[in-house]
Amino acid sequence: MVVFAWNGTGQAFKHIHWDATPNFEVLLFNYSGNDAQPQLHPQAYYDELLSISTEFKGRLMAEVQRYLQHRQELGYVGFFDDDLEITVSGINRLLRIAELHNLDAFQPATTPDSFTSHAFTTQLPDTDLAAADWVEIMCPFYRKNIFDAAAEFFAWNISSYGIDNYAIPFYQKTMGMDRTAVIHAVSVKHLKPVTTGEKIFSNGLSARQEGERIRTELLRRIRIINQHSGKVFPADFLKRVYEYRTFRYNKWKRDLKRWLGFKTT
């Protein structure tokens, strides 16, 4: 199942090029909750339409998980934000490669001219895929059972910050399903600038604060797991993914700027 976000006005799938028949089910998610009927490209269609008002992507993922929780036959659940450009044939190929390599989590690479936050997602020439510790929240694909396991964090995380780089890797490790990759043979273009993460949501927290809350809780659980079950989470993995026992320069810099009253990025 591939979930495409839509704002409830104008054309749905605006940046999706329907150059092939999807080899996947299509769920169109109207996050405005206005129950509008979408305008579609002539070739475009959806299998299911869900219209629920959501504050941001964490809540959207929570609603999708609740809606699909009984669909155990689904292999993967994937998401595309509405500011991403990709072809349907590209998504078909993405899924073929993921199945060939038995991946548990994956994403397409971002084009070199995309707005992006993480260099490891930028498309590399002459590369089919590259192993990664996690994949970005803007267009992730997860095995359905991993997606379901992480649902407890969707419910209390409005922004989705920390779900991709903290929560999902935690469940992948504990479930023994940590085959993760950026698939460079397929690319997606991110059309809009990345948000700063400083917007305050209805729970009184910014996106970055929500991410820190997830990190703190998971490090608590990881200490218990490692104490009782051996080194499920190796030291090098904890350092790379959770920045455990490292000087977190970027966080320190943002916190200092915020304390001094400067805008942070």
Secondary structure, 3 states (H helix, E strand, C coil): CEEEEECCCCECCCCEECCCCCCCCEEEEECCCCCCCCECCCCCCCCEEEECCCCCHHHHHHHHHHHHCCCCCCCEEEEECCCEEEEHHHHHHHHHHHHHCCCCEEEEEECCCCCCCCHHHECCCCCCEEECCCCCCCCCEEEHHHHHHCHHHHCCCCCCCCHHHHHHHHHHHHHCCCCEEEEEEEEEEECCCCCCCCCECCCCCEHHHHHHHHHHHHHHHHHHHHHHHCCCCCHHHHHHHHCCCCCCHHHHHHHHHHHHCCCCC
